[in-house]
């Protein structure tokens, strides 16, 4: 089970030098990062009615932009057809591909009437983004519905797209257009080929040394019928075609003759090897799987699926497979004398039409997911991966976008030769408004991560080493492959550096071996702080470890007694949260010294030592009396108290309310604090939100 962790809010990120944000408007405009040109330091973003060219060094600088709305007549037709005026009847940019060194080819939904055009960005893209050239139809290049994914790849000035080709959204296709050759697509209305697909991404991947053998892979989700032919389950799939496919001569004319697809398994296997299937409407969660390209090629070179028998079940095809093997590219290593797919024998083309599915599924590395999140309040919507070299090896760092608008930074730890452990290094809130992350792009050259949602584009550094604290042990326990202890601070790790003082241990994160010579004994003790609580009211003891992997426990020492662990005292009245200890109703017996202990990889330290003193009823009455010397406190407006609470205290209150599903008013939260007002005057004067330990006059 993954340990709950703290999310870094956007207000904290904005205070750092590692975060930038840009948006055209406060309205949702559905931004998508569609093309990154690191050679020219430009990033091209499509949104509603706009094309943006951003500087990848700082996206908050005013970008170059082209305003390209749908025509008034098309917008009116779209609205008359009953489509959403805000999220449908506009020109949502969904394709931006480099056509050559000076021009881009772009397409938008055009208010349910797709349209495409060329854009001249010149030889200095940082200073120019010229007006649109002549527009043309986008049918077969971009989906009509902007809420439906469109994926595209430009190869040799030919556009390959995965999208829906009709207004009603029933005809899905993988299409080649913008070509001097004939246009080619998947077989129309053939559920064996495509069945209600959701296109995710597309990539050209080599297959051997001959460039003619390279395949274009499309990753998608489909609804497929089960063996009974009734229920439709969602499956992850990978399909591929040969880019030089020109269709058949007599059969599959202008259709792919090299189209094949296979199922990607990303489920938790039972002990007997059976797969687990979850109803997406009942269970909420996500998984991330890693696949080996060799395993993918093995499946595509394996048996084909075939339906037979009284129940029409899927079995491995046992008959004769025609030559050349279906799915082979013309002019490649295995077909050097075949120049075109039109030369394929009829039995090869017929076999592809009837048997496009491979029988064996593709299993992930280790035959299990790398990351599994179940019973979580979010789902993963996007992923970007960076390969990082650390002192003790090479690591994969995953950046995972969620549907609640956050980005998780996860490091993958190899174990026993397989990838089976993941650690969440941090979770970042990169937008003010919660909305699903639509794209994640990494610039290894700039060491930056770019994130898009419907509310804008954000930029954050891949590493924020200073956030791990100013001590060697904190830096080591973070286990961030980007960071290491340099003897003075936690800073960026460079593998080419020759400094021997760099301390880093990603695999084990053991400060006892890495931080010798640094005062580790100082971690065993913490400076004692005094905090006051009011009887029968609420108080909060703050303690938040910097590492999400640390486990925290609380100890209490009453009078001169021994310290005792509080697990027996934890109840609905006393709650341990991610930010500290929340005591809902303070009792006289709660007075004592509280120790917050963190343990990680066998390394123990005291994060906080708080002496809690309980105020008496008489003192509370005196503080609340307008005629007493503390009368100024009784007349304070409740809103004036908000600045006296630390962000952690505020978050703890909200967290408790969320867990208990009780929405309390601001007055109900603040009234229990009124007896402790004597110490708030210096807080209100100096706005030191974390200093809540001023001494009061004794009774």
C-alpha positions as CSV (number, residue, x, y, z in Angstrom):
1,X,0.0,0.0,0.0
2,X,1.3,3.4,-0.9
3,X,1.8,5.8,2.0
4,X,-0.3,8.9,2.0
5,X,1.7,11.9,1.2
6,X,1.5,15.7,1.3
7,X,0.8,17.7,-1.8
8,X,2.8,20.9,-2.4
9,X,0.2,23.5,-3.2
10,X,0.5,26.0,-6.0
11,X,0.9,29.0,-3.6
12,X,4.1,27.4,-2.3
13,X,5.4,26.6,-5.8
14,X,4.8,30.2,-6.9
15,X,7.2,31.4,-4.1
16,X,10.0,29.4,-5.7
17,X,12.1,30.1,-8.7
18,X,11.2,26.8,-10.3
19,X,7.6,27.4,-11.4
20,X,6.0,29.4,-14.2
21,X,2.4,29.5,-15.4
22,X,0.5,31.0,-18.4
23,X,-3.1,31.2,-19.4
24,X,-4.9,33.3,-22.0
25,X,-8.1,33.7,-19.9
26,X,-9.7,32.7,-16.7
27,X,-12.1,30.7,-18.8
28,X,-11.4,27.1,-19.6
29,X,-9.9,26.9,-23.1
30,X,-8.6,23.3,-23.1
31,X,-4.9,23.7,-23.6
32,X,-2.9,20.8,-25.2
33,X,0.9,20.7,-25.6
34,X,1.1,19.3,-29.1
35,X,4.7,19.9,-30.3
36,X,8.0,20.7,-28.6
37,X,11.0,21.9,-30.7
38,X,13.9,21.8,-28.3
39,X,16.3,22.8,-31.1
40,X,14.5,26.1,-31.4
41,X,13.5,26.5,-27.7
42,X,9.9,26.6,-28.7
43,X,6.8,24.8,-27.5
44,X,3.6,24.9,-29.5
45,X,0.3,24.7,-27.7
46,X,-3.2,24.4,-29.1
47,X,-6.3,25.6,-27.3
48,X,-9.7,27.0,-28.2
49,X,-9.3,29.4,-31.2
50,X,-5.6,29.9,-30.6
51,X,-2.2,28.6,-31.6
52,X,0.5,29.5,-29.1
53,X,4.3,29.5,-29.6
54,X,6.0,29.6,-26.1
55,X,9.6,30.0,-25.0
56,X,10.5,26.8,-23.2
57,X,12.9,28.7,-21.0
58,X,10.1,30.7,-19.5
59,X,6.5,30.1,-20.7
60,X,5.2,33.0,-18.7
61,X,6.8,35.4,-21.2
62,X,4.1,36.6,-23.6
63,X,3.9,33.9,-26.3
64,X,3.6,34.4,-30.1
65,X,0.0,33.5,-31.0
66,X,-2.4,33.2,-33.9
67,X,-6.1,33.7,-33.4
68,X,-8.0,31.2,-35.5
69,X,-11.7,30.9,-34.6
70,X,-14.3,28.8,-36.3
71,X,-16.4,30.7,-38.8
72,X,-19.6,32.3,-37.6
73,X,-21.7,30.0,-39.8
74,X,-20.1,26.9,-38.5
75,X,-20.6,27.9,-34.9
76,X,-24.3,28.6,-35.6
77,X,-24.7,25.2,-37.3
78,X,-22.9,23.5,-34.4
79,X,-25.2,25.1,-31.8
80,X,-28.3,24.3,-33.9
81,X,-27.2,20.7,-33.9
82,X,-27.3,20.7,-30.1
83,X,-23.6,20.7,-29.4
84,X,-22.1,22.3,-26.3
85,X,-21.5,26.0,-27.1
86,X,-18.6,26.3,-24.7
87,X,-16.7,23.0,-25.0
88,X,-17.8,22.0,-28.5
89,X,-18.7,24.9,-30.8
90,X,-15.2,26.4,-31.2
91,X,-12.0,25.7,-33.1
92,X,-10.1,23.5,-30.7
93,X,-6.6,22.9,-32.0
94,X,-5.7,19.2,-31.9
95,X,-2.9,18.8,-34.5
96,X,0.3,20.7,-34.7
97,X,3.0,18.9,-36.6
98,X,6.3,20.1,-38.2
99,X,5.9,19.9,-42.0
100,X,9.4,21.2,-42.8
101,X,12.0,23.5,-41.2
102,X,9.8,26.6,-41.8
103,X,6.2,25.5,-41.7
104,X,3.8,23.8,-39.3
105,X,0.7,21.8,-40.3
106,X,-2.1,22.5,-37.9
107,X,-5.7,21.2,-37.6
108,X,-8.7,22.1,-35.4
109,X,-12.2,20.8,-34.7
110,X,-13.7,23.9,-36.4
111,X,-17.0,23.7,-34.5
112,X,-17.6,20.1,-35.6
113,X,-16.3,20.9,-39.1
114,X,-12.5,20.1,-39.0
115,X,-10.2,22.5,-40.7
116,X,-6.4,22.4,-41.4
117,X,-3.8,25.0,-42.6
118,X,-0.1,25.6,-42.9
119,X,1.6,28.1,-40.6
120,X,4.8,29.9,-41.6
121,X,7.1,30.2,-38.5
122,X,10.1,31.3,-40.5
123,X,13.7,30.5,-39.8
124,X,13.6,32.3,-36.5
125,X,10.6,30.8,-34.7
126,X,11.3,32.8,-31.5
127,X,10.4,36.0,-33.2
128,X,7.8,35.1,-35.8
129,X,4.6,33.1,-36.2
130,X,3.0,34.3,-39.4
131,X,-0.6,34.2,-40.4
132,X,-2.4,31.1,-41.7
133,X,-2.0,30.2,-45.3
134,X,-5.0,28.8,-47.2
135,X,-7.2,26.5,-45.1
136,X,-8.4,23.1,-46.2
137,X,-10.7,20.4,-44.9
138,X,-9.6,18.5,-41.8
139,X,-11.7,15.4,-42.4
140,X,-9.6,12.3,-41.9
141,X,-7.0,14.4,-40.0
142,X,-8.8,15.7,-36.9
143,X,-11.9,14.5,-35.0
144,X,-15.1,16.5,-35.2
145,X,-15.6,16.3,-31.5
146,X,-12.9,18.2,-29.6
147,X,-13.6,16.0,-26.5
148,X,-12.4,12.9,-28.5
149,X,-8.7,12.4,-28.6
150,X,-6.8,12.9,-31.9
151,X,-3.3,11.5,-32.2
152,X,-1.0,12.3,-35.1
153,X,2.5,11.8,-36.5
154,X,4.2,13.5,-39.4
155,X,6.5,11.3,-41.4
156,X,8.2,12.5,-44.7
157,X,5.5,15.2,-45.1
158,X,2.7,12.6,-44.7
159,X,0.2,12.9,-41.8
160,X,-0.8,9.7,-39.9
161,X,-3.8,10.3,-37.6
162,X,-5.9,8.3,-35.2
163,X,-9.3,9.9,-34.9
164,X,-13.1,9.7,-35.6
165,X,-13.8,10.7,-39.2
166,X,-17.6,11.5,-39.0
167,X,-19.9,14.0,-37.3
168,X,-21.7,11.4,-35.2
169,X,-18.5,9.9,-33.9
170,X,-19.1,6.3,-35.0
171,X,-16.5,5.8,-37.7
172,X,-13.0,5.6,-36.1
173,X,-10.0,5.3,-38.3
174,X,-6.2,5.3,-38.5
175,X,-5.7,7.5,-41.6
176,X,-2.8,8.6,-43.8
177,X,-3.4,11.9,-45.6
178,X,-1.5,14.9,-46.9
179,X,0.3,12.6,-49.3
180,X,1.2,12.5,-53.0
181,X,0.2,8.8,-52.8
182,X,-3.3,7.5,-52.3
183,X,-4.9,8.0,-48.9
184,X,-5.1,4.9,-46.8
185,X,-7.3,4.0,-43.8
186,X,-8.5,1.1,-41.6
187,X,-11.3,-1.1,-42.8
188,X,-14.6,0.8,-42.2
189,X,-17.2,-0.4,-39.7
190,X,-15.2,-3.6,-39.0
191,X,-15.2,-4.2,-35.2
192,X,-12.4,-6.7,-35.7
193,X,-10.1,-3.8,-36.6
194,X,-11.3,-1.0,-34.3
195,X,-14.1,-1.2,-31.7
196,X,-15.0,2.1,-30.1
197,X,-11.3,3.1,-29.7
198,X,-9.9,5.9,-27.6
199,X,-6.6,6.9,-29.1
200,X,-3.8,7.7,-26.7
201,X,-0.5,8.2,-28.6
202,X,1.4,7.1,-31.7
203,X,5.2,6.5,-32.3
204,X,7.4,5.3,-35.2
205,X,9.6,2.4,-33.8
206,X,12.4,0.8,-35.8
207,X,12.3,-3.0,-36.4
208,X,15.8,-4.0,-37.3
209,X,18.4,-2.2,-39.4
210,X,16.3,-1.7,-42.5
211,X,14.3,1.5,-42.4
212,X,11.6,0.0,-44.6
213,X,10.8,-2.4,-41.7
214,X,9.9,0.4,-39.2
215,X,6.4,0.3,-37.9
216,X,4.0,3.0,-36.8
217,X,2.5,2.0,-33.4
218,X,-0.8,3.4,-32.2
219,X,-1.7,3.0,-28.5
220,X,-5.4,3.0,-27.7
221,X,-8.2,1.6,-25.5
222,X,-11.1,-0.4,-27.0
223,X,-14.4,-1.9,-25.9
224,X,-14.2,-5.6,-26.8
225,X,-16.8,-8.3,-26.4
226,X,-16.0,-11.2,-24.1
227,X,-16.1,-14.9,-25.1
228,X,-19.9,-15.0,-24.8
229,X,-20.3,-12.1,-27.2
230,X,-22.3,-10.1,-24.7
231,X,-20.3,-7.9,-22.3
232,X,-18.0,-5.3,-23.6
233,X,-14.8,-4.7,-21.5
234,X,-12.3,-2.0,-21.9
235,X,-8.9,-3.2,-22.9
236,X,-5.6,-1.5,-23.6
237,X,-4.4,-2.3,-27.1
238,X,-1.4,-1.6,-29.4
239,X,-1.9,-1.5,-33.2
240,X,0.7,-1.1,-35.9
241,X,0.9,-0.4,-39.6
242,X,3.7,0.0,-42.1
243,X,4.1,3.7,-43.2
244,X,4.8,2.6,-46.8
245,X,1.6,0.6,-47.0
246,X,-0.4,1.7,-50.1
247,X,-3.3,-0.7,-49.8
248,X,-4.4,-3.8,-51.7
249,X,-4.8,-4.3,-55.5
250,X,-8.2,-6.1,-55.5
251,X,-9.1,-6.4,-51.9
252,X,-8.6,-3.8,-49.1
253,X,-8.2,-1.1,-51.8
254,X,-7.0,2.1,-50.1
255,X,-7.1,0.2,-46.8
256,X,-4.1,-0.9,-44.7
257,X,-2.9,-4.4,-45.7
258,X,-0.4,-4.5,-42.8
259,X,-2.7,-3.6,-39.9
260,X,-2.3,-5.8,-36.8
261,X,-3.1,-5.3,-33.2
262,X,-2.5,-7.0,-29.8
263,X,-3.8,-6.6,-26.3
264,X,-1.8,-5.1,-23.5
265,X,-2.2,-6.7,-20.1
266,X,-1.9,-4.4,-17.2
267,X,-3.7,-6.2,-14.4
268,X,-2.8,-7.8,-11.1
269,X,-2.4,-11.6,-11.6
270,X,-3.7,-14.1,-9.1
271,X,-1.5,-16.9,-7.7
272,X,-2.9,-19.3,-10.3
273,X,-2.0,-16.8,-13.1
274,X,-5.6,-15.6,-13.8
275,X,-6.1,-11.9,-14.5
276,X,-8.2,-9.6,-12.4
277,X,-10.9,-7.5,-14.0
278,X,-12.4,-4.5,-12.4
279,X,-15.6,-2.7,-13.2
280,X,-14.5,0.8,-13.9
281,X,-17.8,2.2,-12.7
282,X,-17.4,0.5,-9.3
283,X,-13.6,0.5,-8.6
284,X,-11.5,3.6,-8.9
285,X,-7.8,3.4,-9.4
286,X,-4.9,3.4,-11.9
287,X,-2.0,1.3,-12.8
288,X,1.3,1.9,-14.7
289,X,2.9,-0.9,-16.6
290,X,6.3,-1.2,-18.4
291,X,6.6,-3.3,-21.5
292,X,9.7,-4.7,-23.2
293,X,9.8,-4.0,-27.0
294,X,11.2,-7.5,-27.5
295,X,8.0,-9.0,-25.9
296,X,5.9,-6.8,-28.2
297,X,7.7,-8.1,-31.3
298,X,7.4,-11.7,-30.1
299,X,3.6,-11.4,-29.8
300,X,3.3,-9.8,-33.3
301,X,5.5,-12.6,-34.7
302,X,3.3,-15.2,-32.8
303,X,0.0,-16.9,-33.6
304,X,-3.0,-15.1,-34.9
305,X,-6.4,-15.1,-33.1
306,X,-9.3,-17.0,-34.8
307,X,-12.9,-17.5,-33.8
308,X,-14.3,-21.1,-34.1
309,X,-16.4,-23.7,-32.3
310,X,-20.1,-23.6,-31.2
311,X,-19.4,-20.7,-28.8
312,X,-17.4,-18.8,-31.4
313,X,-14.5,-18.4,-28.9
314,X,-11.1,-17.0,-29.6
315,X,-8.4,-19.7,-30.3
316,X,-5.0,-19.7,-31.9
317,X,-5.1,-20.0,-35.7
318,X,-3.9,-23.5,-36.7
319,X,-4.1,-23.3,-40.4
320,X,-1.6,-22.3,-43.1
321,X,-0.2,-18.8,-42.8
322,X,0.3,-17.2,-46.2
323,X,3.7,-15.8,-47.4
324,X,4.9,-13.1,-46.9
325,X,3.7,-13.2,-43.3
326,X,0.8,-10.8,-42.8
327,X,2.0,-7.6,-41.3
328,X,5.4,-7.6,-43.1
329,X,6.4,-4.3,-44.7
330,X,7.2,-4.3,-48.4
331,X,10.8,-3.6,-49.4
332,X,12.2,-4.7,-46.0
333,X,14.7,-7.3,-45.0
334,X,12.2,-10.2,-45.5
335,X,10.6,-8.8,-48.7
336,X,13.4,-7.1,-50.6
337,X,11.9,-7.8,-54.0
338,X,8.4,-6.6,-53.1
339,X,8.2,-2.8,-53.7
340,X,4.5,-2.2,-52.8
341,X,1.7,-3.8,-50.8
342,X,-0.3,-3.9,-54.1
343,X,2.0,-6.8,-55.1
344,X,1.0,-8.9,-52.0
345,X,-0.9,-12.1,-53.0
346,X,-4.7,-12.1,-52.5
347,X,-4.5,-14.7,-49.7
348,X,-2.2,-12.4,-47.7
349,X,-4.6,-9.5,-48.0
350,X,-7.7,-11.6,-47.2
351,X,-5.9,-13.1,-44.1
352,X,-5.2,-9.6,-42.7
353,X,-8.8,-8.5,-43.2
354,X,-10.1,-11.5,-41.3
355,X,-7.3,-12.0,-38.7
356,X,-6.0,-8.6,-37.6
357,X,-5.7,-9.6,-33.9
358,X,-2.8,-11.5,-32.3
359,X,-3.8,-14.4,-30.1
360,X,-1.3,-13.9,-27.3
361,X,-1.5,-10.8,-25.1
362,X,1.5,-8.7,-24.2
363,X,2.5,-8.9,-20.6
364,X,4.4,-6.2,-18.7
365,X,7.9,-6.6,-17.3
366,X,7.7,-8.9,-14.3
367,X,4.1,-9.8,-15.4
368,X,2.7,-7.2,-13.0
369,X,2.1,-3.5,-12.9
370,X,4.9,-1.2,-11.8
371,X,2.6,1.2,-10.0
372,X,-0.8,0.4,-8.7
373,X,-3.2,2.9,-7.0
374,X,-6.5,1.4,-5.7
375,X,-9.2,3.1,-3.6
376,X,-7.6,6.4,-4.4
377,X,-9.5,9.7,-5.0
378,X,-7.8,10.2,-8.3
379,X,-6.9,8.5,-11.6
380,X,-3.8,9.0,-13.7
381,X,-4.5,10.8,-17.0
382,X,-1.0,11.3,-18.5
383,X,2.6,10.2,-18.1
384,X,6.2,11.4,-18.9
385,X,9.3,9.5,-18.1
386,X,12.9,10.7,-17.6
387,X,16.0,8.5,-17.5
388,X,18.3,9.8,-14.7
389,X,21.9,8.8,-13.9
390,X,22.7,8.7,-10.2
391,X,25.8,7.7,-8.2
392,X,24.6,4.2,-7.7
393,X,23.0,3.5,-11.1
394,X,20.4,4.5,-13.6
395,X,16.8,5.2,-12.6
396,X,13.5,5.9,-14.2
397,X,11.6,8.9,-12.8
398,X,7.9,9.0,-13.7
399,X,5.8,12.2,-13.8
400,X,2.2,11.2,-13.5
401,X,-0.7,13.6,-14.1
402,X,-3.9,13.1,-12.3
403,X,-7.5,14.0,-12.9
404,X,-7.5,16.3,-9.9
405,X,-4.9,18.5,-11.5
406,X,-1.7,17.4,-9.6
407,X,1.5,15.8,-10.8
408,X,3.2,13.0,-8.9
409,X,6.9,12.5,-9.1
410,X,7.7,8.8,-8.7
411,X,11.1,7.0,-8.8
412,X,11.3,3.4,-9.8
413,X,13.6,1.2,-7.7
414,X,14.8,-2.0,-9.3
415,X,14.6,-5.1,-7.0
416,X,15.8,-8.6,-7.7
417,X,16.2,-7.8,-11.4
418,X,12.7,-6.6,-11.8
419,X,11.0,-3.2,-11.5
420,X,8.6,-3.7,-8.5
421,X,8.9,-0.8,-6.2
422,X,8.0,2.8,-6.6
423,X,8.4,5.8,-4.2
424,X,6.4,9.0,-4.5
425,X,9.0,11.8,-4.1
426,X,6.5,14.6,-4.2
427,X,3.1,15.7,-5.5
428,X,2.7,19.1,-7.0
429,X,-0.4,21.2,-7.4
430,X,0.3,23.1,-10.6
431,X,-3.0,24.8,-11.3
432,X,-5.2,27.0,-9.2
433,X,-8.4,25.2,-10.4
434,X,-8.7,21.5,-10.2
435,X,-9.0,19.9,-13.7
436,X,-7.5,16.8,-15.3
437,X,-4.0,17.0,-16.6
438,X,-4.1,16.7,-20.4
439,X,-0.4,16.6,-21.4
440,X,3.0,16.2,-19.8
441,X,6.2,17.0,-21.7
442,X,9.8,16.8,-20.5
443,X,12.7,18.8,-21.8
444,X,15.9,17.0,-20.8
445,X,17.8,19.8,-22.3
446,X,16.3,22.4,-20.1
447,X,15.5,20.0,-17.2
448,X,11.9,21.3,-17.1
449,X,8.5,19.6,-17.0
450,X,5.6,21.2,-18.9
451,X,2.0,20.5,-17.9
452,X,-1.3,21.4,-19.6
453,X,-4.9,21.3,-18.5
454,X,-8.1,23.1,-19.7
455,X,-7.0,26.1,-17.6
456,X,-3.5,26.8,-18.9
457,X,0.1,25.6,-19.1
458,X,2.5,25.3,-16.2
459,X,6.3,24.8,-16.1
460,X,8.1,23.3,-13.2
461,X,11.7,22.2,-12.7
462,X,12.4,18.4,-12.7
463,X,14.2,18.8,-9.5
464,X,13.7,21.0,-6.4
465,X,16.5,19.8,-4.2
466,X,16.4,22.7,-1.8
467,X,12.9,21.5,-0.7
468,X,14.4,18.5,1.0
469,X,15.9,20.6,3.8
470,X,19.4,21.8,4.8
471,X,20.7,18.6,6.3
472,X,22.6,15.6,4.9
473,X,20.2,13.0,6.3
474,X,17.1,14.8,4.8
475,X,18.7,14.9,1.4
476,X,19.7,11.2,1.6
477,X,16.3,10.1,2.8
478,X,14.6,11.9,0.0
479,X,16.1,9.4,-2.5
480,X,15.7,11.8,-5.4
481,X,18.1,10.7,-8.2
482,X,18.3,14.4,-9.3
483,X,19.7,15.5,-5.9
484,X,22.8,14.8,-3.7
485,X,24.4,16.3,-0.6
486,X,27.5,18.4,-1.5
487,X,28.7,19.0,2.0
488,X,26.8,22.3,2.4
489,X,23.3,21.7,0.9
490,X,21.1,19.4,-1.0
491,X,21.8,20.3,-4.6
492,X,21.6,19.0,-8.2
493,X,23.6,15.9,-8.8
494,X,25.8,15.8,-11.9
495,X,27.2,12.3,-12.8
496,X,30.3,13.8,-14.5
497,X,31.4,15.7,-11.4
498,X,34.5,14.5,-9.7
499,X,33.7,15.8,-6.2
500,X,33.9,12.9,-3.8
501,X,32.0,14.7,-1.1
502,X,28.7,14.2,-3.0
503,X,26.5,11.9,-0.8
504,X,23.7,10.0,-2.6
505,X,22.1,6.6,-2.0
506,X,18.9,6.2,-4.1
507,X,18.6,2.4,-3.7
508,X,18.7,2.3,0.1
509,X,18.5,5.9,1.3
510,X,20.7,5.2,4.4
511,X,22.0,8.4,6.0
512,X,24.0,6.3,8.6
513,X,26.4,5.3,5.9
514,X,26.2,8.4,3.6
515,X,26.3,11.1,6.2
516,X,29.2,10.1,8.4
517,X,31.0,13.1,9.7
518,X,27.7,15.1,9.9
519,X,26.1,15.5,13.2
520,X,23.4,12.8,13.1
521,X,22.9,12.9,16.9
522,X,21.3,16.2,16.5
523,X,18.4,14.4,14.9
524,X,17.6,12.5,18.0
525,X,16.6,15.6,19.9
526,X,14.5,18.6,19.0
527,X,14.1,22.0,20.5
528,X,11.2,22.0,23.0
529,X,8.3,24.3,22.1
530,X,5.4,25.3,24.3
531,X,1.9,25.3,23.0
532,X,-1.4,26.1,24.8
533,X,-4.7,24.3,24.6
534,X,-8.1,25.3,26.0
535,X,-10.1,22.7,27.9
536,X,-13.0,21.2,25.9
537,X,-11.7,22.9,22.7
538,X,-9.6,22.0,19.7
539,X,-5.8,22.2,19.3
540,X,-3.4,21.1,16.7
541,X,0.2,19.9,17.2
542,X,2.1,20.4,13.9
543,X,4.5,17.8,12.7
544,X,5.1,17.2,9.0
545,X,8.1,15.1,7.7
546,X,9.8,16.3,4.5
547,X,9.9,12.7,3.1
548,X,6.6,11.1,2.1
549,X,8.2,7.7,2.8
550,X,8.7,8.4,6.5
551,X,6.4,6.8,9.1
552,X,5.4,9.0,12.0
553,X,4.4,8.0,15.5
554,X,3.5,10.2,18.5
555,X,4.8,9.7,22.1
556,X,3.5,11.5,25.2
557,X,5.3,12.1,28.5
558,X,3.0,13.1,31.4
559,X,4.7,14.8,34.4
560,X,7.8,12.8,35.2
561,X,6.5,9.6,33.8
562,X,8.1,7.6,31.0
563,X,7.3,8.4,27.4
564,X,4.5,6.2,26.0
565,X,3.4,5.6,22.4
566,X,0.0,7.2,21.7
567,X,-1.5,4.5,19.5
568,X,-3.9,3.5,22.3
569,X,-4.9,7.1,22.8
570,X,-5.8,7.7,19.2
571,X,-9.5,7.8,18.6
572,X,-12.2,10.1,17.2
573,X,-11.1,12.6,19.8
574,X,-7.4,12.5,19.0
575,X,-6.4,12.0,15.3
576,X,-3.0,11.6,13.7
577,X,-3.1,13.4,10.3
578,X,-0.5,13.9,7.6
579,X,0.2,17.4,9.0
580,X,0.3,16.6,12.8
581,X,-1.9,15.6,15.7
582,X,-5.4,17.0,16.0
583,X,-7.1,17.0,19.4
584,X,-10.8,17.7,18.9
585,X,-11.7,18.1,22.5
586,X,-8.8,18.9,24.9
587,X,-8.9,17.2,28.4
588,X,-6.8,18.0,31.4
589,X,-5.1,14.7,31.0
590,X,-3.8,15.8,27.6
591,X,-1.2,18.0,29.3
592,X,2.3,16.8,28.8
593,X,5.3,16.7,26.4
594,X,4.5,15.3,23.0
595,X,7.3,13.8,20.8
596,X,6.8,13.4,17.0
597,X,9.2,10.6,15.9
598,X,9.8,9.8,12.2
599,X,11.3,6.5,11.0
600,X,12.6,5.8,7.6
601,X,14.9,3.0,6.5
602,X,15.8,2.3,10.1
603,X,16.8,5.9,10.7
604,X,14.9,7.5,13.6
605,X,14.7,11.2,14.5
606,X,12.6,13.5,16.6
607,X,10.8,16.0,14.4
608,X,9.0,18.0,17.1
609,X,8.9,18.2,20.9
610,X,5.9,20.1,22.1
611,X,4.9,20.9,25.6
612,X,1.2,21.2,25.7
613,X,-0.2,23.2,28.6
614,X,-4.0,23.3,29.3
615,X,-5.6,26.7,30.1
616,X,-8.0,26.7,33.0
617,X,-11.7,27.8,32.8
618,X,-10.9,30.9,34.9
619,X,-8.3,32.1,32.6
620,X,-10.5,31.5,29.6
621,X,-13.2,33.6,31.2
622,X,-10.8,36.4,31.9
623,X,-9.6,36.4,28.3
624,X,-13.2,36.6,27.1
625,X,-14.2,39.4,29.4
626,X,-14.4,42.7,27.6
627,X,-13.6,44.6,30.8
628,X,-10.4,42.6,31.5
629,X,-6.9,43.7,30.3
630,X,-7.4,41.3,27.4
631,X,-10.7,42.9,26.3
632,X,-9.2,43.7,22.9
633,X,-9.2,40.0,22.0
634,X,-12.9,39.5,22.8
635,X,-13.8,42.2,20.3
636,X,-11.8,40.7,17.4
637,X,-13.7,39.9,14.2
638,X,-13.5,36.1,13.5
639,X,-11.9,36.8,10.0
640,X,-9.0,38.6,11.7
641,X,-8.0,35.2,13.3
642,X,-7.4,33.4,10.0
643,X,-3.9,34.9,9.6
644,X,-3.0,33.5,13.0
645,X,-3.2,29.9,11.9
646,X,-0.4,28.3,10.0
647,X,-1.1,26.7,6.6
648,X,-0.5,23.3,8.1
649,X,-3.2,23.9,10.8
650,X,-5.7,25.1,8.2
651,X,-5.0,22.0,6.0
652,X,-5.4,19.8,9.0
653,X,-8.8,21.2,9.8
654,X,-10.0,20.8,6.2
655,X,-8.6,17.3,6.0
656,X,-10.4,16.2,9.2
657,X,-13.6,17.7,7.9
658,X,-13.3,15.9,4.6
659,X,-12.6,12.6,6.3
660,X,-15.6,12.9,8.6
661,X,-17.8,14.4,5.8
662,X,-18.8,17.2,8.1
663,X,-18.8,20.7,6.5
664,X,-18.5,23.2,9.4
665,X,-18.8,26.9,9.2
666,X,-15.9,29.2,9.8
667,X,-17.4,30.3,13.1
668,X,-17.7,26.7,14.4
669,X,-14.1,26.1,13.6
670,X,-12.9,29.4,15.2
671,X,-15.1,29.6,18.3
672,X,-13.3,26.8,20.2
673,X,-10.2,28.9,19.9
674,X,-11.4,32.0,21.5
675,X,-10.2,31.1,25.0
676,X,-6.6,31.1,23.6
677,X,-6.8,34.7,22.3
678,X,-4.2,36.2,24.7
679,X,-1.4,34.9,22.6
680,X,-2.8,36.1,19.3
681,X,-2.1,39.8,19.5
682,X,1.6,39.5,18.6
683,X,0.6,37.1,15.8
684,X,-1.7,39.6,14.3
685,X,0.8,42.4,14.7
686,X,3.7,40.5,13.1
687,X,1.8,37.9,10.9
688,X,4.2,35.1,12.0
689,X,1.8,32.3,11.2
690,X,3.9,29.5,12.6
691,X,4.8,31.1,15.9
692,X,2.0,30.2,18.3
693,X,4.0,29.7,21.4
694,X,4.0,33.0,23.2
695,X,3.8,32.7,27.0
696,X,0.8,34.0,28.8
697,X,0.6,35.5,32.3
698,X,0.0,32.9,34.9
699,X,-3.3,32.8,36.7
